[in-house]
């Protein structure tokens, strides 16, 4: 589940291996690009950590972040 912390929505996803994690990141990238709203993320082997915040709104969580989070949730 996403948690709101430090003016960000945060969530870590865990996959079976690196290829699954990378495939997930690719799908997220396509959605983020289409929404013109890009996450901060990191990947180590099978884990992908995401942080969503809206820079144009003073680095706070907005409806854009919640919309992207909901779209990401549909991928898993």
Helices and strands as residue ranges (DSSP letters): E 3-5, E 8-14, H 18-35, E 40-44, E 47-52, G 55-57, H 63-73
